[in-house]
């Protein structure tokens, strides 16, 4: 039971870190042009 006092705050902190990373990626424009990145896989780089 005592481990819950450690695990619950730790999981909340980890969730905040993940959400902050997602917000940073969206804010910096990582997801703006996902269609071209999907097509780039099929193009040849010759």
N, C-alpha and C positions, 0 to 999 in steps of 0.2 A: 504494500500500500504506500510505503514511503517513496517508492520509485516514481509514483505518479506526480509527486511534487516537483520532480526533476523533468520528467518526460513531457508533461503538458506545457510548461513554459518553453521548453526546448522546441517542441513542435510548432508553437505559435511563432517563435523567433524565426524558425526555418521557413515557415509559410510567408512571413513578412519579407524575408530575403528573396524568395522566389518571385513574389509579386513585384518587388522593387526592381528585380532584374528584367521582368517582363515589361514593366512600365518604361524602363530605360531603353529597351530595345525598340519599343513602339515610338517613343519620343525621338530617338535618334534616326528613325526612318528605315529600320531593318525590314519592315513588312510592307513597304510602299509599292514595290513593283514585283510581285511574286509570279506574275504570269510570264514575264520575260525570262526569269530564272528557270522556270520549268521548261521553256523552249530551248534554252541554251544547252541543255543536256543532249538534245538530239542533233545539234549542229556540229559540223566538223570544224576543227580548228586548223585546217591545213593552209 
